[in-house]
Amino acid sequence: MTIYASRFGPVEVPANGLWQCRQPLAGFEELRDFALIQVAGQSPFVWLQSLELQPIAFLLAEPRHFGLQYPRPADAEVSGLAGAACQFLVMVTIPENKDEPLRPHHLGPLCLDPGSGEFVQWVLEPGRVAVSAGFRPQTEDLGLAPALLPRLVRWPDGSASPDSRSASIAA
């Protein structure tokens, strides 16, 4: 277990909670080590927290909360990860205006391989993503894919003081 600085304060990350970005995320080429953090009261969202640069964390959710369905990628499409094992999460944009809906980055889902602890961003062409419910979050909590749960770092008691923008998603 190693303690890392995060946007939520110090967080303990077990060895099986580490995620390695196989190919750099655009604009964040120097970042490779991450943890998936679930903060109490912020379900169905999780944070992809950089373990190298404390202020950097991406808000993620299961694609089905936005009515998105992705085809199974070929291994070559996801940089050699096992495409059949991919668990998808989408980055979510928090709007400036509270009246606007949350928006997923639907053409760039993250493909996470729980077996290896590696992930890549899979960039898709328009038309390859099936959208069944529009870009509004679903009302029921669909939960994370069971394969991701053993690698999830849970903020233990919800006592973190995330910044005001991240706190606003919990409401």
C-alpha positions as CSV (number, residue, x, y, z in Angstrom):
1,M,0.0,0.0,0.0
2,T,1.4,3.4,-1.0
3,I,0.1,6.8,0.0
4,Y,-0.3,9.3,-2.9
5,A,-1.4,12.9,-3.0
6,S,-4.7,13.4,-4.8
7,R,-7.2,16.2,-5.4
8,F,-9.0,14.7,-2.3
9,G,-6.0,14.7,-0.1
10,P,-3.7,11.7,0.7
11,V,-5.1,8.4,-0.5
12,E,-3.8,4.9,0.1
13,V,-3.5,2.9,-3.1
14,P,-2.9,-0.8,-3.0
15,A,-0.7,-2.4,-5.6
16,N,-3.8,-3.8,-7.4
17,G,-5.3,-0.3,-7.4
18,L,-2.6,1.1,-9.8
19,W,-3.5,1.7,-13.4
20,Q,-0.9,2.3,-16.2
21,C,-1.8,4.3,-19.2
22,R,-0.4,2.3,-22.1
23,Q,-0.5,5.3,-24.6
24,P,-0.4,8.8,-23.3
25,L,-3.7,10.7,-23.1
26,A,-3.7,13.7,-25.5
27,G,-2.5,16.8,-23.7
28,F,-1.2,14.7,-20.8
29,E,1.7,12.8,-22.4
30,E,3.8,12.8,-19.3
31,L,1.2,11.1,-17.1
32,R,1.2,7.3,-17.0
33,D,0.3,6.2,-13.4
34,F,-3.3,6.5,-12.2
35,A,-5.8,5.2,-9.7
36,L,-9.6,4.8,-10.0
37,I,-11.1,6.5,-7.0
38,Q,-14.7,6.2,-5.9
39,V,-15.7,9.0,-3.6
40,A,-18.6,8.4,-1.2
41,G,-21.8,10.1,-2.3
42,Q,-20.6,10.6,-5.9
43,S,-21.9,7.3,-7.4
44,P,-22.2,6.5,-10.3
45,F,-19.0,8.6,-11.0
46,V,-15.4,7.6,-10.3
47,W,-12.2,9.6,-10.7
48,L,-9.2,8.6,-12.7
49,Q,-6.6,10.3,-10.5
50,S,-3.1,10.9,-11.7
51,L,-0.6,9.6,-9.2
52,E,2.1,11.8,-10.7
53,L,0.4,15.2,-10.8
54,Q,-2.0,15.8,-7.9
55,P,-4.4,18.3,-9.5
56,I,-5.2,16.1,-12.5
57,A,-8.2,13.8,-12.2
58,F,-10.8,12.9,-14.8
59,L,-14.4,12.3,-14.0
60,L,-15.6,9.0,-15.4
61,A,-18.8,7.0,-15.7
62,E,-20.1,3.8,-17.3
63,P,-21.1,4.6,-20.9
64,R,-24.6,3.1,-20.3
65,H,-25.5,5.9,-18.0
66,F,-25.5,8.0,-21.1
67,G,-27.1,5.4,-23.4
68,L,-23.8,4.6,-25.1
69,Q,-22.9,1.1,-26.4
70,Y,-19.5,0.3,-27.8
71,P,-18.5,-2.6,-30.1
72,R,-15.9,-5.0,-28.8
73,P,-12.6,-3.7,-30.2
74,A,-10.0,-5.8,-31.9
75,D,-6.8,-6.1,-29.9
76,A,-4.9,-3.9,-32.4
77,E,-7.5,-1.1,-32.1
78,V,-6.7,-0.8,-28.4
79,S,-2.9,-1.0,-28.6
80,G,-2.6,-4.7,-27.9
81,L,-4.8,-4.8,-24.8
82,A,-7.2,-7.7,-24.8
83,G,-10.1,-6.1,-26.6
84,A,-12.5,-8.8,-25.3
85,A,-11.6,-7.9,-21.7
86,C,-12.1,-4.2,-22.1
87,Q,-14.3,-2.4,-19.6
88,F,-15.3,0.9,-20.9
89,L,-15.6,4.2,-19.0
90,V,-16.2,7.6,-20.6
91,M,-14.8,10.9,-19.5
92,V,-17.5,13.3,-18.4
93,T,-17.5,17.0,-18.9
94,I,-19.0,19.1,-16.1
95,P,-20.7,22.1,-17.7
96,E,-20.1,25.7,-16.6
97,N,-23.9,26.3,-16.5
98,K,-25.9,24.1,-13.9
99,D,-28.8,23.9,-16.4
100,E,-26.8,22.1,-19.0
101,P,-26.5,18.3,-18.8
102,L,-23.2,16.4,-18.1
103,R,-21.6,15.4,-21.4
104,P,-19.6,12.2,-22.1
105,H,-16.6,12.2,-24.4
106,H,-18.4,9.5,-26.4
107,L,-15.9,9.2,-29.2
108,G,-12.9,8.6,-26.9
109,P,-13.9,6.0,-24.3
110,L,-11.2,4.6,-22.0
111,C,-10.7,0.8,-22.5
112,L,-9.5,-0.6,-19.2
113,D,-8.1,-4.1,-18.9
114,P,-8.6,-5.2,-15.3
115,G,-6.3,-8.2,-15.8
116,S,-3.3,-6.2,-16.7
117,G,-4.1,-2.9,-14.9
118,E,-3.5,-1.1,-18.2
119,F,-5.8,1.2,-20.1
120,V,-5.9,3.2,-23.4
121,Q,-8.2,5.8,-24.8
122,W,-9.9,4.3,-27.8
123,V,-10.6,7.0,-30.4
124,L,-13.6,6.2,-32.6
125,E,-15.0,7.6,-35.8
126,P,-18.6,9.0,-35.6
127,G,-21.1,6.2,-36.3
128,R,-19.3,3.4,-34.5
129,V,-21.0,4.3,-31.2
130,A,-24.6,3.1,-30.6
131,V,-26.6,5.8,-28.8
132,S,-29.9,4.6,-27.4
133,A,-30.9,7.1,-24.8
134,G,-29.3,10.4,-25.8
135,F,-26.7,12.2,-23.7
136,R,-28.6,12.5,-20.4
137,P,-27.6,10.4,-17.5
138,Q,-29.8,7.5,-16.7
139,T,-31.8,7.8,-13.5
140,E,-30.9,4.4,-12.0
141,D,-27.5,3.6,-10.7
142,L,-26.2,0.9,-13.0
143,G,-22.9,0.4,-11.0
144,L,-19.5,-0.3,-12.3
145,A,-18.6,-3.4,-14.2
146,P,-17.8,-6.1,-11.6
147,A,-14.4,-6.7,-13.2
148,L,-13.3,-3.2,-12.2
149,L,-14.4,-3.5,-8.5
150,P,-11.2,-5.2,-7.2
151,R,-9.1,-2.4,-8.7
152,L,-11.2,0.4,-7.4
153,V,-9.8,2.6,-4.6
154,R,-12.7,3.7,-2.3
155,W,-12.5,7.0,-0.4
156,P,-13.1,5.3,2.9
157,D,-15.5,7.5,4.8
158,G,-16.5,10.3,2.5
159,S,-14.7,12.8,4.6
160,A,-12.7,14.2,1.7
161,S,-13.2,17.8,0.8
162,P,-13.1,17.7,-3.0
163,D,-13.0,21.1,-4.7
164,S,-16.3,22.8,-5.3
165,R,-16.6,21.7,-8.9
166,S,-16.3,18.0,-8.0
167,A,-18.6,18.4,-5.1
168,S,-21.3,19.8,-7.3
169,I,-21.7,16.5,-9.2
170,A,-22.8,14.7,-6.1
171,A,-26.0,16.8,-5.7
